[in-house]
Amino acid sequence: MSVGDPHPQQSPAPRAGTGVRPPSEDRLEIVEQLRRLVVDTQTARVLDRRARSSANPALAALLRERAAVRRRRAERVRAELVAQDLPLVPRRRGPG
């Protein structure tokens, strides 16, 4: 990079525990990934709850499948975040 370079190179995101913050665009992407993780996880729980309370077996099966899709999507996002070496809160185990 030279002085006055209109396109400076960004350094890669630092590893956890270094005390150095990633560039703001990277932080925004991380926040968006965390938001998707939370939304998909919470939506899966709501869909599971609705499936358990449904008297219609076909609707319950559909809701369970949609919940499974959300859980898989959340797990992919979690894996992406882990691959970036970001500290995450461990998954809670328990009823859906």
N, C-alpha and C positions, 0 to 999 in steps of 0.2 A: 504494500500500500504506500502510495506517495502522498505528499502534502497536497491538499486540494483535490484528492481523488474523489469523484462524485459517487463512486460505488465502493465504499470500504468493505472489506471482507469481514463478516461476523465470525467471531470465534465460536466453536461448538459450545453447547450448554455445559456448564461445569458439573462435576459429579457432586452428589449429596455430601454435605459436611464440609465443603471447601470454604464456605462463607462468601462465595462470589455468586452474585445473582445473574441469571441468564438475561440476555437482552429482552427488552419489553415485549417484542413480538413473540418470542419464545414463551414468556410468562403468560401472555394472553392465550396462546395455544394450549398451554398446560391447564389453565383455568377452564377453558372450553372443554377439554377432555375430562376434567374432573366433574364438570357440570353434567356432561353426557353420562358419565358413570353413575352419578347419583340419580339422575332422572330415570335412567333405564332400570336401575335397581329398585327404586321406589315404585315405578310403574309395574314391574314384575310382581312385587308384593301385593299391590292393589288388585291386579288381575287374578292372582292366586286366591286372594280373599273372596273376590266376587265368584270365582269358580266354585269354591267350597260352599258358598251360600246359595248357589243357583239350584233350583229344583229341576231345571231342564238339562238333561245329560249332554245333549248336543252343544248347548251353549257353554256348559262347564268345560267340555273338551276343547272347544275353540278358545276359551279364555286361558286354559292351561297351556295350550300351544303358543298363544301370543306371549304369555309370561315366559315361556322357555326361550322364545326368540329374543326377548328383552334381556334375559339373563345371559344368553350367549353374546349378545352385543356388548353388554357391560363387561363381560369377561375379556373380550377382545380389547376394549379400551384399557382395562386394568393391565393387561399384558403389555400394551404399548407404553403405558406409564412406567411399569416395572423395567422394561427394556431401556428406558431413559435413566434408569438408576435413581428414580425418585422415591423418597420414603413414603410409604402408604400405610394407612391404618389397616391392620389385618382384617380379613373378611370375618364377619360375624357368622357363627354357626347357630342354627336354630330353625324354628318353624318359618316357612316361607313368608 
